[in-house]
């Protein structure tokens, strides 16, 4: 199984929950790939935590 790792940079709890539900649905429906993720609530957290182990970043462009 291929695993993809994403960083979500988001400060809105509703949007975080929507993302988590979507990832769970994708993971439940697929037996050939899975998605792992880490959530960062500030740009500073993201800058410190994101490294080359991530396949992609989903970025909120309106962070507080």
N, CA, C and O atoms as a Maestro MAE file, in Angstrom:
{
 s_m_m2io_version
 :::
 2.0.0
}

f_m_ct {
 s_m_title
 :::
 protein
 m_atom[256] {
  # First column is atom index #
  i_m_mmod_type
  r_m_x_coord
  r_m_y_coord
  r_m_z_coord
  i_m_residue_number
  s_m_chain_name
  s_m_pdb_residue_name
  s_m_pdb_atom_name
  i_m_atomic_number
  :::
  1 25 0.848 -1.174 0.000 1 A "UNK " " N  " 7
  2 3 0.000 0.000 0.000 1 A "UNK " " CA " 6
  3 2 0.898 1.244 0.000 1 A "UNK " " C  " 6
  4 15 1.844 1.332 0.783 1 A "UNK " " O  " 8
  5 25 0.603 2.177 -0.861 2 A "UNK " " N  " 7
  6 3 1.333 3.437 -0.942 2 A "UNK " " CA " 6
  7 2 0.746 4.410 0.078 2 A "UNK " " C  " 6
  8 15 -0.468 4.602 0.138 2 A "UNK " " O  " 8
  9 25 1.617 5.020 0.878 3 A "UNK " " N  " 7
  10 3 1.182 5.996 1.872 3 A "UNK " " CA " 6
  11 2 1.716 7.369 1.493 3 A "UNK " " C  " 6
  12 15 2.896 7.529 1.183 3 A "UNK " " O  " 8
  13 25 0.838 8.345 1.523 4 A "UNK " " N  " 7
  14 3 1.187 9.729 1.258 4 A "UNK " " CA " 6
  15 2 1.064 10.506 2.561 4 A "UNK " " C  " 6
  16 15 0.141 10.280 3.343 4 A "UNK " " O  " 8
  17 25 1.993 11.418 2.787 5 A "UNK " " N  " 7
  18 3 1.989 12.210 4.015 5 A "UNK " " CA " 6
  19 2 1.832 13.685 3.665 5 A "UNK " " C  " 6
  20 15 2.599 14.235 2.874 5 A "UNK " " O  " 8
  21 25 0.821 14.318 4.270 6 A "UNK " " N  " 7
  22 3 0.537 15.718 4.022 6 A "UNK " " CA " 6
  23 2 0.585 16.524 5.308 6 A "UNK " " C  " 6
  24 15 0.324 16.013 6.397 6 A "UNK " " O  " 8
  25 25 0.919 17.778 5.154 7 A "UNK " " N  " 7
  26 3 0.833 18.739 6.248 7 A "UNK " " CA " 6
  27 2 -0.352 19.647 5.967 7 A "UNK " " C  " 6
  28 15 -0.490 20.185 4.868 7 A "UNK " " O  " 8
  29 25 -1.195 19.811 6.958 8 A "UNK " " N  " 7
  30 3 -2.295 20.765 6.855 8 A "UNK " " CA " 6
  31 2 -1.959 21.942 7.762 8 A "UNK " " C  " 6
  32 15 -1.786 21.776 8.969 8 A "UNK " " O  " 8
  33 25 -1.868 23.126 7.175 9 A "UNK " " N  " 7
  34 3 -1.625 24.338 7.950 9 A "UNK " " CA " 6
  35 2 -2.951 25.086 7.992 9 A "UNK " " C  " 6
  36 15 -3.350 25.724 7.018 9 A "UNK " " O  " 8
  37 25 -3.623 24.998 9.126 10 A "UNK " " N  " 7
  38 3 -4.996 25.499 9.238 10 A "UNK " " CA " 6
  39 2 -5.273 25.862 10.695 10 A "UNK " " C  " 6
  40 15 -4.896 25.125 11.605 10 A "UNK " " O  " 8
  41 25 -5.935 27.005 10.912 11 A "UNK " " N  " 7
  42 3 -6.254 27.439 12.271 11 A "UNK " " CA " 6
  43 2 -7.746 27.379 12.591 11 A "UNK " " C  " 6
  44 15 -8.147 27.698 13.711 11 A "UNK " " O  " 8
  45 25 -8.559 26.983 11.641 12 A "UNK " " N  " 7
  46 3 -10.003 26.939 11.841 12 A "UNK " " CA " 6
  47 2 -10.436 25.513 12.158 12 A "UNK " " C  " 6
  48 15 -10.216 24.601 11.361 12 A "UNK " " O  " 8
  49 25 -11.054 25.320 13.329 13 A "UNK " " N  " 7
  50 3 -11.431 23.982 13.787 13 A "UNK " " CA " 6
  51 2 -12.424 23.297 12.850 13 A "UNK " " C  " 6
  52 15 -12.345 22.085 12.649 13 A "UNK " " O  " 8
  53 25 -13.348 24.052 12.280 14 A "UNK " " N  " 7
  54 3 -14.333 23.473 11.358 14 A "UNK " " CA " 6
  55 2 -13.636 22.939 10.109 14 A "UNK " " C  " 6
  56 15 -13.947 21.847 9.635 14 A "UNK " " O  " 8
  57 25 -12.696 23.714 9.583 15 A "UNK " " N  " 7
  58 3 -11.968 23.279 8.390 15 A "UNK " " CA " 6
  59 2 -11.071 22.080 8.690 15 A "UNK " " C  " 6
  60 15 -10.933 21.182 7.860 15 A "UNK " " O  " 8
  61 25 -10.466 22.066 9.864 16 A "UNK " " N  " 7
  62 3 -9.647 20.918 10.267 16 A "UNK " " CA " 6
  63 2 -10.510 19.664 10.331 16 A "UNK " " C  " 6
  64 15 -10.115 18.606 9.842 16 A "UNK " " O  " 8
  65 25 -11.672 19.785 10.928 17 A "UNK " " N  " 7
  66 3 -12.574 18.638 11.042 17 A "UNK " " CA " 6
  67 2 -13.018 18.149 9.665 17 A "UNK " " C  " 6
  68 15 -13.071 16.942 9.430 17 A "UNK " " O  " 8
  69 25 -13.332 19.055 8.766 18 A "UNK " " N  " 7
  70 3 -13.733 18.675 7.405 18 A "UNK " " CA " 6
  71 2 -12.608 17.923 6.697 18 A "UNK " " C  " 6
  72 15 -12.850 16.920 6.026 18 A "UNK " " O  " 8
  73 25 -11.386 18.410 6.851 19 A "UNK " " N  " 7
  74 3 -10.222 17.751 6.261 19 A "UNK " " CA " 6
  75 2 -10.069 16.342 6.825 19 A "UNK " " C  " 6
  76 15 -9.866 15.389 6.073 19 A "UNK " " O  " 8
  77 25 -10.167 16.209 8.151 20 A "UNK " " N  " 7
  78 3 -10.011 14.898 8.779 20 A "UNK " " CA " 6
  79 2 -11.085 13.919 8.306 20 A "UNK " " C  " 6
  80 15 -10.787 12.751 8.057 20 A "UNK " " O  " 8
  81 25 -12.317 14.377 8.181 21 A "UNK " " N  " 7
  82 3 -13.395 13.515 7.696 21 A "UNK " " CA " 6
  83 2 -13.145 13.083 6.254 21 A "UNK " " C  " 6
  84 15 -13.369 11.924 5.906 21 A "UNK " " O  " 8
  85 25 -12.683 14.003 5.418 22 A "UNK " " N  " 7
  86 3 -12.411 13.673 4.020 22 A "UNK " " CA " 6
  87 2 -11.283 12.646 3.914 22 A "UNK " " C  " 6
  88 15 -11.377 11.700 3.132 22 A "UNK " " O  " 8
  89 25 -10.228 12.826 4.691 23 A "UNK " " N  " 7
  90 3 -9.111 11.871 4.662 23 A "UNK " " CA " 6
  91 2 -9.574 10.502 5.140 23 A "UNK " " C  " 6
  92 15 -9.202 9.484 4.555 23 A "UNK " " O  " 8
  93 25 -10.376 10.465 6.193 24 A "UNK " " N  " 7
  94 3 -10.884 9.182 6.688 24 A "UNK " " CA " 6
  95 2 -11.698 8.466 5.615 24 A "UNK " " C  " 6
  96 15 -11.562 7.257 5.430 24 A "UNK " " O  " 8
  97 25 -12.542 9.212 4.912 25 A "UNK " " N  " 7
  98 3 -13.359 8.624 3.848 25 A "UNK " " CA " 6
  99 2 -12.475 8.083 2.722 25 A "UNK " " C  " 6
  100 15 -12.707 6.981 2.225 25 A "UNK " " O  " 8
  101 25 -11.475 8.849 2.325 26 A "UNK " " N  " 7
  102 3 -10.554 8.393 1.285 26 A "UNK " " CA " 6
  103 2 -9.848 7.120 1.728 26 A "UNK " " C  " 6
  104 15 -9.765 6.154 0.969 26 A "UNK " " O  " 8
  105 25 -9.337 7.119 2.958 27 A "UNK " " N  " 7
  106 3 -8.624 5.946 3.466 27 A "UNK " " CA " 6
  107 2 -9.536 4.729 3.565 27 A "UNK " " C  " 6
  108 15 -9.108 3.611 3.279 27 A "UNK " " O  " 8
  109 25 -10.780 4.935 3.964 28 A "UNK " " N  " 7
  110 3 -11.726 3.818 4.086 28 A "UNK " " CA " 6
  111 2 -12.084 3.215 2.726 28 A "UNK " " C  " 6
  112 15 -12.371 2.021 2.636 28 A "UNK " " O  " 8
  113 25 -12.069 4.025 1.679 29 A "UNK " " N  " 7
  114 3 -12.485 3.559 0.355 29 A "UNK " " CA " 6
  115 2 -11.352 2.962 -0.479 29 A "UNK " " C  " 6
  116 15 -11.605 2.323 -1.500 29 A "UNK " " O  " 8
  117 25 -10.112 3.163 -0.052 30 A "UNK " " N  " 7
  118 3 -8.992 2.724 -0.878 30 A "UNK " " CA " 6
  119 2 -8.196 1.629 -0.193 30 A "UNK " " C  " 6
  120 15 -7.910 1.700 1.002 30 A "UNK " " O  " 8
  121 25 -7.845 0.618 -0.970 31 A "UNK " " N  " 7
  122 3 -6.976 -0.430 -0.438 31 A "UNK " " CA " 6
  123 2 -5.619 -0.428 -1.136 31 A "UNK " " C  " 6
  124 15 -4.823 -1.350 -0.959 31 A "UNK " " O  " 8
  125 25 -5.357 0.615 -1.934 32 A "UNK " " N  " 7
  126 3 -4.060 0.719 -2.618 32 A "UNK " " CA " 6
  127 2 -3.255 1.933 -2.166 32 A "UNK " " C  " 6
  128 15 -2.066 2.039 -2.464 32 A "UNK " " O  " 8
  129 25 -3.903 2.846 -1.447 33 A "UNK " " N  " 7
  130 3 -3.178 4.007 -0.940 33 A "UNK " " CA " 6
  131 2 -3.805 4.456 0.376 33 A "UNK " " C  " 6
  132 15 -4.975 4.194 0.654 33 A "UNK " " O  " 8
  133 25 -2.998 5.134 1.165 34 A "UNK " " N  " 7
  134 3 -3.521 5.744 2.382 34 A "UNK " " CA " 6
  135 2 -2.879 7.107 2.561 34 A "UNK " " C  " 6
  136 15 -1.802 7.386 2.035 34 A "UNK " " O  " 8
  137 25 -3.563 7.940 3.310 35 A "UNK " " N  " 7
  138 3 -3.080 9.288 3.560 35 A "UNK " " CA " 6
  139 2 -2.853 9.451 5.052 35 A "UNK " " C  " 6
  140 15 -3.731 9.169 5.868 35 A "UNK " " O  " 8
  141 25 -1.667 9.907 5.387 36 A "UNK " " N  " 7
  142 3 -1.347 10.318 6.741 36 A "UNK " " CA " 6
  143 2 -1.216 11.833 6.718 36 A "UNK " " C  " 6
  144 15 -0.958 12.423 5.668 36 A "UNK " " O  " 8
  145 25 -1.391 12.459 7.867 37 A "UNK " " N  " 7
  146 3 -1.276 13.910 7.901 37 A "UNK " " CA " 6
  147 2 -0.852 14.382 9.278 37 A "UNK " " C  " 6
  148 15 -0.984 13.681 10.282 37 A "UNK " " O  " 8
  149 25 -0.342 15.588 9.278 38 A "UNK " " N  " 7
  150 3 -0.032 16.274 10.519 38 A "UNK " " CA " 6
  151 2 -0.623 17.670 10.400 38 A "UNK " " C  " 6
  152 15 -0.556 18.294 9.341 38 A "UNK " " O  " 8
  153 25 -1.198 18.151 11.487 39 A "UNK " " N  " 7
  154 3 -1.850 19.455 11.476 39 A "UNK " " CA " 6
  155 2 -0.978 20.475 12.202 39 A "UNK " " C  " 6
  156 15 -0.479 20.225 13.300 39 A "UNK " " O  " 8
  157 25 -0.808 21.623 11.562 40 A "UNK " " N  " 7
  158 3 -0.088 22.746 12.143 40 A "UNK " " CA " 6
  159 2 -1.056 23.919 12.177 40 A "UNK " " C  " 6
  160 15 -1.668 24.247 11.160 40 A "UNK " " O  " 8
  161 25 -1.199 24.553 13.334 41 A "UNK " " N  " 7
  162 3 -2.188 25.624 13.469 41 A "UNK " " CA " 6
  163 2 -1.624 27.020 13.253 41 A "UNK " " C  " 6
  164 15 -2.383 27.988 13.195 41 A "UNK " " O  " 8
  165 25 -0.316 27.138 13.133 42 A "UNK " " N  " 7
  166 3 0.297 28.433 12.855 42 A "UNK " " CA " 6
  167 2 1.392 28.253 11.806 42 A "UNK " " C  " 6
  168 15 1.906 27.154 11.597 42 A "UNK " " O  " 8
  169 25 1.731 29.356 11.159 43 A "UNK " " N  " 7
  170 3 2.824 29.310 10.188 43 A "UNK " " CA " 6
  171 2 4.136 28.964 10.877 43 A "UNK " " C  " 6
  172 15 4.976 28.264 10.312 43 A "UNK " " O  " 8
  173 25 4.308 29.452 12.086 44 A "UNK " " N  " 7
  174 3 5.533 29.166 12.826 44 A "UNK " " CA " 6
  175 2 5.675 27.673 13.107 44 A "UNK " " C  " 6
  176 15 6.752 27.104 12.927 44 A "UNK " " O  " 8
  177 25 4.582 27.035 13.553 45 A "UNK " " N  " 7
  178 3 4.601 25.584 13.781 45 A "UNK " " CA " 6
  179 2 4.962 24.852 12.490 45 A "UNK " " C  " 6
  180 15 5.774 23.926 12.495 45 A "UNK " " O  " 8
  181 25 4.361 25.271 11.404 46 A "UNK " " N  " 7
  182 3 4.602 24.617 10.122 46 A "UNK " " CA " 6
  183 2 6.060 24.754 9.698 46 A "UNK " " C  " 6
  184 15 6.671 23.787 9.243 46 A "UNK " " O  " 8
  185 25 6.610 25.939 9.844 47 A "UNK " " N  " 7
  186 3 7.999 26.168 9.442 47 A "UNK " " CA " 6
  187 2 8.962 25.293 10.246 47 A "UNK " " C  " 6
  188 15 10.000 24.877 9.732 47 A "UNK " " O  " 8
  189 25 8.623 25.019 11.492 48 A "UNK " " N  " 7
  190 3 9.482 24.191 12.332 48 A "UNK " " CA " 6
  191 2 9.243 22.699 12.118 48 A "UNK " " C  " 6
  192 15 10.157 21.894 12.296 48 A "UNK " " O  " 8
  193 25 8.021 22.327 11.737 49 A "UNK " " N  " 7
  194 3 7.672 20.914 11.697 49 A "UNK " " CA " 6
  195 2 7.683 20.251 10.335 49 A "UNK " " C  " 6
  196 15 7.776 19.026 10.245 49 A "UNK " " O  " 8
  197 25 7.588 21.034 9.279 50 A "UNK " " N  " 7
  198 3 7.529 20.443 7.946 50 A "UNK " " CA " 6
  199 2 8.943 20.180 7.449 50 A "UNK " " C  " 6
  200 15 9.808 21.056 7.462 50 A "UNK " " O  " 8
  201 25 9.144 18.953 7.014 51 A "UNK " " N  " 7
  202 3 10.450 18.581 6.473 51 A "UNK " " CA " 6
  203 2 10.244 17.797 5.180 51 A "UNK " " C  " 6
  204 15 9.131 17.728 4.658 51 A "UNK " " O  " 8
  205 25 11.304 17.218 4.677 52 A "UNK " " N  " 7
  206 3 11.219 16.527 3.387 52 A "UNK " " CA " 6
  207 2 10.472 15.195 3.445 52 A "UNK " " C  " 6
  208 15 10.322 14.533 2.418 52 A "UNK " " O  " 8
  209 25 10.000 14.790 4.631 53 A "UNK " " N  " 7
  210 3 9.222 13.551 4.714 53 A "UNK " " CA " 6
  211 2 7.786 13.738 4.213 53 A "UNK " " C  " 6
  212 15 7.074 12.754 4.009 53 A "UNK " " O  " 8
  213 25 7.359 14.972 4.015 54 A "UNK " " N  " 7
  214 3 5.999 15.258 3.556 54 A "UNK " " CA " 6
  215 2 5.936 15.225 2.031 54 A "UNK " " C  " 6
  216 15 6.852 15.678 1.343 54 A "UNK " " O  " 8
  217 25 4.839 14.681 1.524 55 A "UNK " " N  " 7
  218 3 4.606 14.665 0.083 55 A "UNK " " CA " 6
  219 2 3.943 15.943 -0.399 55 A "UNK " " C  " 6
  220 15 4.013 16.268 -1.584 55 A "UNK " " O  " 8
  221 25 3.303 16.667 0.503 56 A "UNK " " N  " 7
  222 3 2.639 17.891 0.108 56 A "UNK " " CA " 6
  223 2 2.165 18.682 1.307 56 A "UNK " " C  " 6
  224 15 2.122 18.178 2.430 56 A "UNK " " O  " 8
  225 25 1.807 19.934 1.050 57 A "UNK " " N  " 7
  226 3 1.321 20.842 2.086 57 A "UNK " " CA " 6
  227 2 0.024 21.459 1.606 57 A "UNK " " C  " 6
  228 15 -0.074 21.909 0.464 57 A "UNK " " O  " 8
  229 25 -0.970 21.479 2.478 58 A "UNK " " N  " 7
  230 3 -2.225 22.167 2.219 58 A "UNK " " CA " 6
  231 2 -2.222 23.369 3.130 58 A "UNK " " C  " 6
  232 15 -2.203 23.227 4.353 58 A "UNK " " O  " 8
  233 25 -2.240 24.561 2.542 59 A "UNK " " N  " 7
  234 3 -1.999 25.785 3.285 59 A "UNK " " CA " 6
  235 2 -3.209 26.704 3.286 59 A "UNK " " C  " 6
  236 15 -3.757 27.039 2.235 59 A "UNK " " O  " 8
  237 25 -3.613 27.103 4.477 60 A "UNK " " N  " 7
  238 3 -4.654 28.122 4.644 60 A "UNK " " CA " 6
  239 2 -3.995 29.473 4.339 60 A "UNK " " C  " 6
  240 15 -3.031 29.852 5.006 60 A "UNK " " O  " 8
  241 25 -4.495 30.185 3.359 61 A "UNK " " N  " 7
  242 3 -3.844 31.454 2.993 61 A "UNK " " CA " 6
  243 2 -4.303 32.619 3.848 61 A "UNK " " C  " 6
  244 15 -3.801 33.732 3.694 61 A "UNK " " O  " 8
  245 25 -5.255 32.382 4.753 62 A "UNK " " N  " 7
  246 3 -5.728 33.442 5.642 62 A "UNK " " CA " 6
  247 2 -5.542 33.045 7.108 62 A "UNK " " C  " 6
  248 15 -6.502 33.040 7.878 62 A "UNK " " O  " 8
  249 25 -4.325 32.718 7.486 63 A "UNK " " N  " 7
  250 3 -4.048 32.401 8.883 63 A "UNK " " CA " 6
  251 2 -4.122 33.676 9.714 63 A "UNK " " C  " 6
  252 15 -3.753 34.753 9.244 63 A "UNK " " O  " 8
  253 25 -4.600 33.551 10.951 64 A "UNK " " N  " 7
  254 3 -4.599 34.711 11.856 64 A "UNK " " CA " 6
  255 2 -3.194 35.124 12.195 64 A "UNK " " C  " 6
  256 15 -2.995 36.081 12.944 64 A "UNK " " O  " 8
  :::
 }
 m_bond[255] {
  # First column is bond index #
  i_m_from
  i_m_to
  i_m_order
  :::
  1 1 2 1
  2 2 3 1
  3 3 4 2
  4 3 5 1
  5 5 6 1
  6 6 7 1
  7 7 8 2
  8 7 9 1
  9 9 10 1
  10 10 11 1
  11 11 12 2
  12 11 13 1
  13 13 14 1
  14 14 15 1
  15 15 16 2
  16 15 17 1
  17 17 18 1
  18 18 19 1
  19 19 20 2
  20 19 21 1
  21 21 22 1
  22 22 23 1
  23 23 24 2
  24 23 25 1
  25 25 26 1
  26 26 27 1
  27 27 28 2
  28 27 29 1
  29 29 30 1
  30 30 31 1
  31 31 32 2
  32 31 33 1
  33 33 34 1
  34 34 35 1
  35 35 36 2
  36 35 37 1
  37 37 38 1
  38 38 39 1
  39 39 40 2
  40 39 41 1
  41 41 42 1
  42 42 43 1
  43 43 44 2
  44 43 45 1
  45 45 46 1
  46 46 47 1
  47 47 48 2
  48 47 49 1
  49 49 50 1
  50 50 51 1
  51 51 52 2
  52 51 53 1
  53 53 54 1
  54 54 55 1
  55 55 56 2
  56 55 57 1
  57 57 58 1
  58 58 59 1
  59 59 60 2
  60 59 61 1
  61 61 62 1
  62 62 63 1
  63 63 64 2
  64 63 65 1
  65 65 66 1
  66 66 67 1
  67 67 68 2
  68 67 69 1
  69 69 70 1
  70 70 71 1
  71 71 72 2
  72 71 73 1
  73 73 74 1
  74 74 75 1
  75 75 76 2
  76 75 77 1
  77 77 78 1
  78 78 79 1
  79 79 80 2
  80 79 81 1
  81 81 82 1
  82 82 83 1
  83 83 84 2
  84 83 85 1
  85 85 86 1
  86 86 87 1
  87 87 88 2
  88 87 89 1
  89 89 90 1
  90 90 91 1
  91 91 92 2
  92 91 93 1
  93 93 94 1
  94 94 95 1
  95 95 96 2
  96 95 97 1
  97 97 98 1
  98 98 99 1
  99 99 100 2
  100 99 101 1
  101 101 102 1
  102 102 103 1
  103 103 104 2
  104 103 105 1
  105 105 106 1
  106 106 107 1
  107 107 108 2
  108 107 109 1
  109 109 110 1
  110 110 111 1
  111 111 112 2
  112 111 113 1
  113 113 114 1
  114 114 115 1
  115 115 116 2
  116 115 117 1
  117 117 118 1
  118 118 119 1
  119 119 120 2
  120 119 121 1
  121 121 122 1
  122 122 123 1
  123 123 124 2
  124 123 125 1
  125 125 126 1
  126 126 127 1
  127 127 128 2
  128 127 129 1
  129 129 130 1
  130 130 131 1
  131 131 132 2
  132 131 133 1
  133 133 134 1
  134 134 135 1
  135 135 136 2
  136 135 137 1
  137 137 138 1
  138 138 139 1
  139 139 140 2
  140 139 141 1
  141 141 142 1
  142 142 143 1
  143 143 144 2
  144 143 145 1
  145 145 146 1
  146 146 147 1
  147 147 148 2
  148 147 149 1
  149 149 150 1
  150 150 151 1
  151 151 152 2
  152 151 153 1
  153 153 154 1
  154 154 155 1
  155 155 156 2
  156 155 157 1
  157 157 158 1
  158 158 159 1
  159 159 160 2
  160 159 161 1
  161 161 162 1
  162 162 163 1
  163 163 164 2
  164 163 165 1
  165 165 166 1
  166 166 167 1
  167 167 168 2
  168 167 169 1
  169 169 170 1
  170 170 171 1
  171 171 172 2
  172 171 173 1
  173 173 174 1
  174 174 175 1
  175 175 176 2
  176 175 177 1
  177 177 178 1
  178 178 179 1
  179 179 180 2
  180 179 181 1
  181 181 182 1
  182 182 183 1
  183 183 184 2
  184 183 185 1
  185 185 186 1
  186 186 187 1
  187 187 188 2
  188 187 189 1
  189 189 190 1
  190 190 191 1
  191 191 192 2
  192 191 193 1
  193 193 194 1
  194 194 195 1
  195 195 196 2
  196 195 197 1
  197 197 198 1
  198 198 199 1
  199 199 200 2
  200 199 201 1
  201 201 202 1
  202 202 203 1
  203 203 204 2
  204 203 205 1
  205 205 206 1
  206 206 207 1
  207 207 208 2
  208 207 209 1
  209 209 210 1
  210 210 211 1
  211 211 212 2
  212 211 213 1
  213 213 214 1
  214 214 215 1
  215 215 216 2
  216 215 217 1
  217 217 218 1
  218 218 219 1
  219 219 220 2
  220 219 221 1
  221 221 222 1
  222 222 223 1
  223 223 224 2
  224 223 225 1
  225 225 226 1
  226 226 227 1
  227 227 228 2
  228 227 229 1
  229 229 230 1
  230 230 231 1
  231 231 232 2
  232 231 233 1
  233 233 234 1
  234 234 235 1
  235 235 236 2
  236 235 237 1
  237 237 238 1
  238 238 239 1
  239 239 240 2
  240 239 241 1
  241 241 242 1
  242 242 243 1
  243 243 244 2
  244 243 245 1
  245 245 246 1
  246 246 247 1
  247 247 248 2
  248 247 249 1
  249 249 250 1
  250 250 251 1
  251 251 252 2
  252 251 253 1
  253 253 254 1
  254 254 255 1
  255 255 256 2
  :::
 }
}
